Amino acid sequence: MDGNLDLVVGNNNNNLELYLNTGSTLEATPSWIMLEQNDTRGIAIGDMDGDGDLDLAVANNGNPNSVFINQMTTSGYTYDSGPSWISSNSLNSHGVAWADIDGDGDEDLAVANYQGKPEIYLSTGATLSSSDTWSNSVTVVVGDLVIWTNLDSMGHTVTEDGASPTFDSGIIANGQTYSLSFGYSAVGNIYTYHCTPHPSMTGTIIVQ
């Protein structure tokens, strides 16, 4: 919070470390070390508790994911010695990211899992939900507009399953969108779709 960039280091089967910026370089020994030793695959900085400082989310491979709260002490800012939030499962998590997914003004946590579906933990105001709230299914009514936005560096498609898909976006590049709406003839239908380059990425649209 002093305007200088600090460094958080995730280690394979070892402790996380925080190195503070002294003004022109980083301190030689870490100011903070995580108590647990995990196979850390990803970290992300965000404000989980809404107090204006940066908390630390950690993606662990084979252990619960966790968030450490940033605290003000007499010697400055640091992280709690233990996590303030942990996930309810232990998957092969390889990445985490903060974003206001539900548009309510606070930061939620998205988790990418190797050989598993993504997860979303919504903010409850001062912490995160205890269980994954991700769903790849959406229910719409006639006239609703469904919009996909590719925030990934790789190209993706929105392609209906089956030999003759009724919709196929083609490759959506980074930053591009694809939109779709349904007429009255679609009422009662359930559409399943996938990403052609990445078939494990799937979704469902239910038209009511």
Rosetta blueprint (number, residue, H / E / L):
1 M L
2 D L
3 G L
4 N L
5 L L
6 D L
7 L E
8 V E
9 V E
10 G L
11 N L
12 N E
13 N E
14 N E
15 N L
16 L L
17 E E
18 L E
19 Y E
20 L L
21 N E
22 T L
23 G L
24 S L
25 T L
26 L E
27 E L
28 A L
29 T L
30 P L
31 S L
32 W E
33 I E
34 M L
35 L L
36 E L
37 Q L
38 N E
39 D E
40 T E
41 R E
42 G E
43 I E
44 A E
45 I E
46 G E
47 D L
48 M L
49 D L
50 G L
51 D L
52 G L
53 D L
54 L L
55 D E
56 L E
57 A E
58 V E
59 A E
60 N E
61 N E
62 G L
63 N L
64 P L
65 N L
66 S E
67 V E
68 F E
69 I L
70 N E
71 Q E
72 M E
73 T E
74 T L
75 S L
76 G E
77 Y E
78 T E
79 Y E
80 D L
81 S L
82 G L
83 P L
84 S L
85 W E
86 I E
87 S L
88 S L
89 N L
90 S L
91 L L
92 N E
93 S E
94 H E
95 G E
96 V E
97 A E
98 W E
99 A E
100 D L
101 I L
102 D L
103 G L
104 D L
105 G L
106 D L
107 E L
108 D E
109 L E
110 A E
111 V E
112 A E
113 N E
114 Y L
115 Q L
116 G L
117 K L
118 P L
119 E E
120 I E
121 Y E
122 L L
123 S E
124 T L
125 G L
126 A L
127 T L
128 L E
129 S L
130 S L
131 S L
132 D L
133 T L
134 W L
135 S L
136 N L
137 S E
138 V E
139 T E
140 V E
141 V L
142 V L
143 G L
144 D L
145 L E
146 V E
147 I E
148 W E
149 T E
150 N L
151 L L
152 D L
153 S L
154 M L
155 G L
156 H E
157 T L
158 V L
159 T E
160 E E
161 D L
162 G L
163 A L
164 S L
165 P L
166 T L
167 F L
168 D E
169 S L
170 G L
171 I L
172 I E
173 A L
174 N L
175 G L
176 Q L
177 T E
178 Y E
179 S E
180 L E
181 S E
182 F L
183 G L
184 Y H
185 S H
186 A H
187 V L
188 G L
189 N L
190 I E
191 Y E
192 T E
193 Y E
194 H E
195 C L
196 T L
197 P L
198 H L
199 P L
200 S L
201 M L
202 T E
203 G E
204 T E
205 I E
206 I E
207 V E
208 Q L
